[in-house]
Amino acid sequence: MTDPTFRLALLDTLFEAFNAHDVEGVLACFDDNVVFETAVGPEPYGARITGKAATGAAFTAVWTGMPDVRWTVVRHSIDGDHALTEWLFTGTKDGVAVEREGLDLFRFSGDRIVSKRAFRKSAAA
């Protein structure tokens, strides 16, 4: 098992890269076969994206659609090969400001993230 301090630093690096819209920085945190489950999608788990290339394309699409998007980390929690990050998601979509709380559930293998499951509050209908 990798040191929890390293994994906390990896999560900090990941969110810094998210907010810099740095796809290479984001992908450096992930295993080649990462599985990313999005907060929104057609399935109960959102949408499932597999591999670095597809994950990079998914984040690039978010940054393109919301050029001011940010994830402000509230806290990280590490438990062995698992972690939870709580965050505040903000941005502008189609001229409308968006602000939602959410979290990611992560799983690690060694010094890389092998899965990221995103959950975000939704607006009232």
N, C-alpha and C positions, 0 to 999 in steps of 0.2 A: 504494500500500500504506500502511496506517495504522501509525503508530509502535508497536513492540512494547511499549513502556512503557504506552501507552494500553490495549492489549489485555490486558496483565497486570492492570492496575487494573480493567478490565471483568470479568475472571474473578473477582477478589477480591470485587467488588460482587455478582456473580451468586451466589457461595457464601454471602456474608453474607445475601442475600435468601432463599436456600434455607433457611438455618438460622433465620431470623426468621419463616419461613412467610409471606413477603410476596409474594403472587402478582404484584402490580403491579411490585414491584422486580425480580422474576425476568423478567417479560415485557419490561421496559424494556431488557434486555440483548439481546433477540432481534429478528431481522428479522421482519416481518409474516408471511412465508412459511416460517418456520423448520421444519425437519424434525428431529424428536426420535425416536431409536430407543432404546427402553427396554431395560433389562438383562434383563427377563423378558418372555416372550410366546410366542405359538404358532409364530412363524416363526424361522428360523435367526438373524435379526437382532433378535429379541425382538418388539416391536410397533412399527409406524411411525405416528407421530402428526404431522400436518401443520398448521401455522398456530398463531398465538399463542393463540387461544381454546381450542383442543383441548389444547395444551401446558399452559396454565394449569389446565385442568380435571384433567389427569393429575397434576400436582403437588399440587393441592388434595386429590385422592383419596389420595395417599400421606400427606400431612400429617394427613388425617382418620383414616386407618387406623393410623397410627403417630404419635401426637401428640408424641412425644419424639424423633422422627427427626432425625439430624444427619449432615452430611458434613464431616469434619475434613480439611482440605486438607493433604497431605503436600508436594506441590510442583506448580508449573505449569511447562510447557515450551512455548515459542513457536517456530515455524518458519514464517515468512512468514504465509500465510493459514490456517495450521493450528496447533492447540495440543493439548496433552495435560495433563490434570489428574489426578494420583493422589490418592486420598482413602480415608478409613476411614469406612464407613457404620455407624452405630449407631442403635438404637432398640428398641422393645418391640412385638412383634406377638402378639396373643392371649395376653398374659401371659408371653411368652418373650423374653428378651433376644436381640438380633441384633447381631452384630459381624462385618463382612465388609470386606475390602479391595476396591477397585475403581478404575476410571478412566473418564474421559470423553475422547473424541476430539471436538474442536471444529473447525469451519471457519468462517472469517470472510468477510464481504464488507464492505469499508469499516470502519465502526465498530460493526457489529452481528454477532451470531452467527447464521449461517444453518443450521448443523446441529450436533447434539449426539448422539453415539453413546455409550451407557452400557454398561459391562462391569463385572460384579461376581462375585466368587468365590461359589460355591454350597457349601452344607453337604453333607457326605457322606450318602449315602442309607442 
